[in-house]
Amino acid sequence: MKRKLTAAFVGVIAAAALGAAVNAGPAISIVIDGETVQTDTPPQITAEGRTIVPLRVISETMGANVIWEQEEKKVTAEKNGRILELKIGDKTIYNDGEPMEIDSPAQIVNGRTMVPVRVISESFGCQVGWDGDTKTVYVTTFPEDGGDGEYGEEEFEEFTSVVTDMPKYEYHGDAAHMKTICDYLIDYTKDRYDKASVTIPVPLIAEMDSSDPDDIKVWGGFWVFNYNLSGDVLQCVSGGNYPGCMHLKKDGSGYSVKKFEVAADGTGFASSLRKICGNNDARYDKVVKAEERRETERKNLIADYVKANRLKITAYQDYGWDPVMLGSGSSVGATTPDTGTVSQGAVIEENLPGYFEFSSGAGAWSTNLSLSQDGSFTGYYHDTNMGETGSGYPDGTAYECMFSGNFTNIRKNGNNSYTMTLGSIQTDKPAGEEEIIENVRHVSAQPYGLETGTEFVLYKPDTPLSGLSEDFLSWWPGRFDESGTHTKLDCFGILNKSTGYGFFGYVYESDDTVYTD
């Protein structure tokens, strides 16, 4: 029987960034039980988006014996009676004689046998983590649990054992296409994983072409995470990513899914995703880089789920990682970026949307901002100019950045608005830094809409339009609805008073149902 990889390693699978070539980007470090491991061939990212590590160095550091058989191109690693066998280029490996399928086979790099880090995790019962900021793989070994050769499996079984009936996830935002996508992802993956308490999809839309209402193309990374409830913590027990293109059809006031094209696993990943992207390198790159927004979007969607269903949930957790606190559905109590001090509580009293968007409305550029009740925020900005070409980047130029910051001096004005001062803002890279990736020049930029001005106003839904500027309202997606009868905002809005720019976000107001365990 083929062995199914356990969900214990979803954190590793989820953390591995999608790449187009081995060893793209900064060098990756590896730390075992707190000690940095030195190797002449560092861990790398494959074209399939998997983190691979040198088998001999990692295995021997953990106390395993490794034997290389040149004629068969076969490696055997043994520790405490447990045996791992694999051949170079073979997608089937053997763990104590039991076959196990992997999507990225072992390969030779600089004379070293490199294998996916999850192979070692599965075989020797280790806990593996990934820090995307520092590009570090963390491996934690476990002592034997009674001499049966199993490492950490009891801990994982305890982590994942409680399956509780919970409300089904529903997208409650204003975008009808997002509701269709989320519902489809839940149904699409329902038989791919063991039963869990709730499945929460995280669609990371990179580009959307709505020119044909009968074939609206949505490219992106389509993630799903499955959770069980333990006390007041959602524990992630499985999940995965399905990058590709979802084809939608306009169906009355909503949408339906016509087709879902998903990139192939293994060595065919990059080529299949490029084909799905119409062999458009810029589009392919946007799908790959959408990964950078995953954790921000995941936290926002979980927080919205908790709010909408009035759940007594305070955090979510990946196996082997510390819980991520949700606060009161936001980052309350988080460290504020400008001072490093800790907020004393929520200063914005409202049930805020998952994110605000300032965009052209045509998908050419957008700034997405996730605001917490304490005034801190994170976000992502992107813009693409395919006509801005040059030597080495014939397919155009992309301007982008990840950013974080906070608003200070937050003051409530009556019932419908708050005034705020922009306290600080930081981007992930210095402005103007350039990098050419697959024929596209990527330029680090400032987040459009926030780079000018310090005074902002947060408007609540039902704010009368009569008191709002036309410049601000011109950015509102609901400004010109079919009836044309709007007299009030139907969403939250953030006004940049200096420029008149507007960020808008929708939130679902739940009923009075309270879920308890």
VENFEN-V591028 format. One record per residue. N is the residue number from 1. RES is the residue in three letters. NEAR is the number of other C-alpha atoms within 8 Angstrom. Layout:
n=N res=RES near=NEAR
n=N res=RES near=NEAR
This chain:
n=1 res=MET near=4
n=2 res=LYS near=7
n=3 res=ARG near=8
n=4 res=LYS near=6
n=5 res=LEU near=7
n=6 res=THR near=7
n=7 res=ALA near=8
n=8 res=ALA near=9
n=9 res=PHE near=13
n=10 res=VAL near=12
n=11 res=GLY near=12
n=12 res=VAL near=12
n=13 res=ILE near=10
n=14 res=ALA near=10
n=15 res=ALA near=9
n=16 res=ALA near=11
n=17 res=ALA near=10
n=18 res=LEU near=12
n=19 res=GLY near=12
n=20 res=ALA near=10
n=21 res=ALA near=8
n=22 res=VAL near=9
n=23 res=ASN near=9
n=24 res=ALA near=9
n=25 res=GLY near=4
n=26 res=PRO near=6
n=27 res=ALA near=9
n=28 res=ILE near=11
n=29 res=SER near=11
n=30 res=ILE near=12
n=31 res=VAL near=12
n=32 res=ILE near=12
n=33 res=ASP near=8
n=34 res=GLY near=6
n=35 res=GLU near=6
n=36 res=THR near=8
n=37 res=VAL near=8
n=38 res=GLN near=4
n=39 res=THR near=7
n=40 res=ASP near=4
n=41 res=THR near=8
n=42 res=PRO near=11
n=43 res=PRO near=12
n=44 res=GLN near=12
n=45 res=ILE near=17
n=46 res=THR near=13
n=47 res=ALA near=13
n=48 res=GLU near=15
n=49 res=GLY near=11
n=50 res=ARG near=13
n=51 res=THR near=11
n=52 res=ILE near=12
n=53 res=VAL near=12
n=54 res=PRO near=14
n=55 res=LEU near=11
n=56 res=ARG near=8
n=57 res=VAL near=8
n=58 res=ILE near=9
n=59 res=SER near=13
n=60 res=GLU near=10
n=61 res=THR near=8
n=62 res=MET near=7
n=63 res=GLY near=7
n=64 res=ALA near=11
n=65 res=ASN near=9
n=66 res=VAL near=11
n=67 res=ILE near=7
n=68 res=TRP near=8
n=69 res=GLU near=8
n=70 res=GLN near=6
n=71 res=GLU near=5
n=72 res=GLU near=6
n=73 res=LYS near=9
n=74 res=LYS near=12
n=75 res=VAL near=11
n=76 res=THR near=11
n=77 res=ALA near=12
n=78 res=GLU near=11
n=79 res=LYS near=10
n=80 res=ASN near=6
n=81 res=GLY near=6
n=82 res=ARG near=11
n=83 res=ILE near=13
n=84 res=LEU near=13
n=85 res=GLU near=12
n=86 res=LEU near=12
n=87 res=LYS near=11
n=88 res=ILE near=11
n=89 res=GLY near=7
n=90 res=ASP near=9
n=91 res=LYS near=10
n=92 res=THR near=10
n=93 res=ILE near=13
n=94 res=TYR near=12
n=95 res=ASN near=12
n=96 res=ASP near=7
n=97 res=GLY near=8
n=98 res=GLU near=9
n=99 res=PRO near=11
n=100 res=MET near=12
n=101 res=GLU near=10
n=102 res=ILE near=9
n=103 res=ASP near=8
n=104 res=SER near=11
n=105 res=PRO near=13
n=106 res=ALA near=14
n=107 res=GLN near=9
n=108 res=ILE near=9
n=109 res=VAL near=8
n=110 res=ASN near=5
n=111 res=GLY near=5
n=112 res=ARG near=9
n=113 res=THR near=12
n=114 res=MET near=12
n=115 res=VAL near=13
n=116 res=PRO near=13
n=117 res=VAL near=11
n=118 res=ARG near=10
n=119 res=VAL near=9
n=120 res=ILE near=12
n=121 res=SER near=12
n=122 res=GLU near=10
n=123 res=SER near=10
n=124 res=PHE near=10
n=125 res=GLY near=13
n=126 res=CYS near=13
n=127 res=GLN near=11
n=128 res=VAL near=15
n=129 res=GLY near=11
n=130 res=TRP near=12
n=131 res=ASP near=10
n=132 res=GLY near=7
n=133 res=ASP near=5
n=134 res=THR near=6
n=135 res=LYS near=11
n=136 res=THR near=12
n=137 res=VAL near=12
n=138 res=TYR near=13
n=139 res=VAL near=12
n=140 res=THR near=9
n=141 res=THR near=11
n=142 res=PHE near=9
n=143 res=PRO near=6
n=144 res=GLU near=9
n=145 res=ASP near=9
n=146 res=GLY near=5
n=147 res=GLY near=6
n=148 res=ASP near=6
n=149 res=GLY near=10
n=150 res=GLU near=10
n=151 res=TYR near=13
n=152 res=GLY near=12
n=153 res=GLU near=8
n=154 res=GLU near=7
n=155 res=GLU near=7
n=156 res=PHE near=10
n=157 res=GLU near=8
n=158 res=GLU near=8
n=159 res=PHE near=9
n=160 res=THR near=11
n=161 res=SER near=7
n=162 res=VAL near=9
n=163 res=VAL near=10
n=164 res=THR near=8
n=165 res=ASP near=6
n=166 res=MET near=6
n=167 res=PRO near=6
n=168 res=LYS near=6
n=169 res=TYR near=8
n=170 res=GLU near=8
n=171 res=TYR near=8
n=172 res=HIS near=8
n=173 res=GLY near=10
n=174 res=ASP near=6
n=175 res=ALA near=6
n=176 res=ALA near=10
n=177 res=HIS near=9
n=178 res=MET near=9
n=179 res=LYS near=12
n=180 res=THR near=12
n=181 res=ILE near=11
n=182 res=CYS near=13
n=183 res=ASP near=10
n=184 res=TYR near=9
n=185 res=LEU near=11
n=186 res=ILE near=12
n=187 res=ASP near=7
n=188 res=TYR near=7
n=189 res=THR near=9
n=190 res=LYS near=7
n=191 res=ASP near=6
n=192 res=ARG near=5
n=193 res=TYR near=8
n=194 res=ASP near=5
n=195 res=LYS near=5
n=196 res=ALA near=11
n=197 res=SER near=12
n=198 res=VAL near=12
n=199 res=THR near=12
n=200 res=ILE near=12
n=201 res=PRO near=11
n=202 res=VAL near=13
n=203 res=PRO near=10
n=204 res=LEU near=13
n=205 res=ILE near=12
n=206 res=ALA near=12
n=207 res=GLU near=11
n=208 res=MET near=10
n=209 res=ASP near=8
n=210 res=SER near=8
n=211 res=SER near=5
n=212 res=ASP near=7
n=213 res=PRO near=9
n=214 res=ASP near=7
n=215 res=ASP near=10
n=216 res=ILE near=14
n=217 res=LYS near=11
n=218 res=VAL near=13
n=219 res=TRP near=14
n=220 res=GLY near=16
n=221 res=GLY near=16
n=222 res=PHE near=14
n=223 res=TRP near=13
n=224 res=VAL near=14
n=225 res=PHE near=13
n=226 res=ASN near=13
n=227 res=TYR near=14
n=228 res=ASN near=16
n=229 res=LEU near=12
n=230 res=SER near=8
n=231 res=GLY near=6
n=232 res=ASP near=9
n=233 res=VAL near=12
n=234 res=LEU near=12
n=235 res=GLN near=14
n=236 res=CYS near=14
n=237 res=VAL near=15
n=238 res=SER near=13
n=239 res=GLY near=13
n=240 res=GLY near=10
n=241 res=ASN near=9
n=242 res=TYR near=9
n=243 res=PRO near=13
n=244 res=GLY near=16
n=245 res=CYS near=13
n=246 res=MET near=13
n=247 res=HIS near=12
n=248 res=LEU near=16
n=249 res=LYS near=12
n=250 res=LYS near=11
n=251 res=ASP near=7
n=252 res=GLY near=5
n=253 res=SER near=6
n=254 res=GLY near=9
n=255 res=TYR near=12
n=256 res=SER near=9
n=257 res=VAL near=12
n=258 res=LYS near=9
n=259 res=LYS near=7
n=260 res=PHE near=9
n=261 res=GLU near=8
n=262 res=VAL near=10
n=263 res=ALA near=13
n=264 res=ALA near=8
n=265 res=ASP near=8
n=266 res=GLY near=9
n=267 res=THR near=9
n=268 res=GLY near=10
n=269 res=PHE near=12
n=270 res=ALA near=11
n=271 res=SER near=7
n=272 res=SER near=10
n=273 res=LEU near=14
n=274 res=ARG near=12
n=275 res=LYS near=8
n=276 res=ILE near=12
n=277 res=CYS near=13
n=278 res=GLY near=6
n=279 res=ASN near=8
n=280 res=ASN near=8
n=281 res=ASP near=12
n=282 res=ALA near=9
n=283 res=ARG near=10
n=284 res=TYR near=12
n=285 res=ASP near=10
n=286 res=LYS near=11
n=287 res=VAL near=16
n=288 res=VAL near=12
n=289 res=LYS near=8
n=290 res=ALA near=13
n=291 res=GLU near=11
n=292 res=GLU near=6
n=293 res=ARG near=9
n=294 res=ARG near=10
n=295 res=GLU near=7
n=296 res=THR near=9
n=297 res=GLU near=11
n=298 res=ARG near=9
n=299 res=LYS near=9
n=300 res=ASN near=12
n=301 res=LEU near=11
n=302 res=ILE near=9
n=303 res=ALA near=12
n=304 res=ASP near=11
n=305 res=TYR near=10
n=306 res=VAL near=12
n=307 res=LYS near=10
n=308 res=ALA near=11
n=309 res=ASN near=12
n=310 res=ARG near=11
n=311 res=LEU near=9
n=312 res=LYS near=8
n=313 res=ILE near=9
n=314 res=THR near=10
n=315 res=ALA near=12
n=316 res=TYR near=12
n=317 res=GLN near=12
n=318 res=ASP near=12
n=319 res=TYR near=12
n=320 res=GLY near=7
n=321 res=TRP near=7
n=322 res=ASP near=6
n=323 res=PRO near=9
n=324 res=VAL near=7
n=325 res=MET near=8
n=326 res=LEU near=13
n=327 res=GLY near=10
n=328 res=SER near=7
n=329 res=GLY near=10
n=330 res=SER near=11
n=331 res=SER near=13
n=332 res=VAL near=13
n=333 res=GLY near=11
n=334 res=ALA near=9
n=335 res=THR near=8
n=336 res=THR near=12
n=337 res=PRO near=11
n=338 res=ASP near=9
n=339 res=THR near=5
n=340 res=GLY near=7
n=341 res=THR near=6
n=342 res=VAL near=8
n=343 res=SER near=11
n=344 res=GLN near=5
n=345 res=GLY near=7
n=346 res=ALA near=10
n=347 res=VAL near=8
n=348 res=ILE near=10
n=349 res=GLU near=6
n=350 res=GLU near=5
n=351 res=ASN near=6
n=352 res=LEU near=9
n=353 res=PRO near=11
n=354 res=GLY near=14
n=355 res=TYR near=11
n=356 res=PHE near=14
n=357 res=GLU near=11
n=358 res=PHE near=13
n=359 res=SER near=11
n=360 res=SER near=9
n=361 res=GLY near=6
n=362 res=ALA near=6
n=363 res=GLY near=9
n=364 res=ALA near=9
n=365 res=TRP near=11
n=366 res=SER near=13
n=367 res=THR near=14
n=368 res=ASN near=11
n=369 res=LEU near=11
n=370 res=SER near=12
n=371 res=LEU near=13
n=372 res=SER near=11
n=373 res=GLN near=14
n=374 res=ASP near=13
n=375 res=GLY near=12
n=376 res=SER near=15
n=377 res=PHE near=11
n=378 res=THR near=12
n=379 res=GLY near=11
n=380 res=TYR near=13
n=381 res=TYR near=15
n=382 res=HIS near=11
n=383 res=ASP near=10
n=384 res=THR near=10
n=385 res=ASN near=8
n=386 res=MET near=9
n=387 res=GLY near=7
n=388 res=GLU near=7
n=389 res=THR near=10
n=390 res=GLY near=7
n=391 res=SER near=5
n=392 res=GLY near=8
n=393 res=TYR near=13
n=394 res=PRO near=9
n=395 res=ASP near=11
n=396 res=GLY near=16
n=397 res=THR near=15
n=398 res=ALA near=13
n=399 res=TYR near=12
n=400 res=GLU near=14
n=401 res=CYS near=14
n=402 res=MET near=10
n=403 res=PHE near=12
n=404 res=SER near=12
n=405 res=GLY near=14
n=406 res=ASN near=14
n=407 res=PHE near=12
n=408 res=THR near=9
n=409 res=ASN near=7
n=410 res=ILE near=12
n=411 res=ARG near=7
n=412 res=LYS near=9
n=413 res=ASN near=8
n=414 res=GLY near=5
n=415 res=ASN near=5
n=416 res=ASN near=10
n=417 res=SER near=11
n=418 res=TYR near=12
n=419 res=THR near=13
n=420 res=MET near=13
n=421 res=THR near=11
n=422 res=LEU near=12
n=423 res=GLY near=10
n=424 res=SER near=9
n=425 res=ILE near=11
n=426 res=GLN near=7
n=427 res=THR near=11
n=428 res=ASP near=7
n=429 res=LYS near=7
n=430 res=PRO near=8
n=431 res=ALA near=9
n=432 res=GLY near=7
n=433 res=GLU near=8
n=434 res=GLU near=8
n=435 res=GLU near=7
n=436 res=ILE near=10
n=437 res=ILE near=8
n=438 res=GLU near=7
n=439 res=ASN near=11
n=440 res=VAL near=15
n=441 res=ARG near=13
n=442 res=HIS near=12
n=443 res=VAL near=13
n=444 res=SER near=13
n=445 res=ALA near=10
n=446 res=GLN near=11
n=447 res=PRO near=12
n=448 res=TYR near=8
n=449 res=GLY near=11
n=450 res=LEU near=8
n=451 res=GLU near=7
n=452 res=THR near=7
n=453 res=GLY near=10
n=454 res=THR near=9
n=455 res=GLU near=11
n=456 res=PHE near=12
n=457 res=VAL near=12
n=458 res=LEU near=12
n=459 res=TYR near=12
n=460 res=LYS near=11
n=461 res=PRO near=11
n=462 res=ASP near=9
n=463 res=THR near=9
n=464 res=PRO near=9
n=465 res=LEU near=8
n=466 res=SER near=5
n=467 res=GLY near=5
n=468 res=LEU near=8
n=469 res=SER near=7
n=470 res=GLU near=6
n=471 res=ASP near=8
n=472 res=PHE near=12
n=473 res=LEU near=10
n=474 res=SER near=7
n=475 res=TRP near=13
n=476 res=TRP near=10
n=477 res=PRO near=7
n=478 res=GLY near=6
n=479 res=ARG near=10
n=480 res=PHE near=6
n=481 res=ASP near=8
n=482 res=GLU near=4
n=483 res=SER near=5
n=484 res=GLY near=7
n=485 res=THR near=5
n=486 res=HIS near=8
n=487 res=THR near=7
n=488 res=LYS near=9
n=489 res=LEU near=12
n=490 res=ASP near=8
n=491 res=CYS near=11
n=492 res=PHE near=14
n=493 res=GLY near=13
n=494 res=ILE near=11
n=495 res=LEU near=13
n=496 res=ASN near=15
n=497 res=LYS near=10
n=498 res=SER near=8
n=499 res=THR near=8
n=500 res=GLY near=10
n=501 res=TYR near=12
n=502 res=GLY near=14
n=503 res=PHE near=12
n=504 res=PHE near=13
n=505 res=GLY near=12
n=506 res=TYR near=13
n=507 res=VAL near=12
n=508 res=TYR near=8
n=509 res=GLU near=5
n=510 res=SER near=9
n=511 res=ASP near=6
n=512 res=ASP near=5
n=513 res=THR near=7
n=514 res=VAL near=7
n=515 res=TYR near=8
n=516 res=THR near=5
n=517 res=ASP near=3
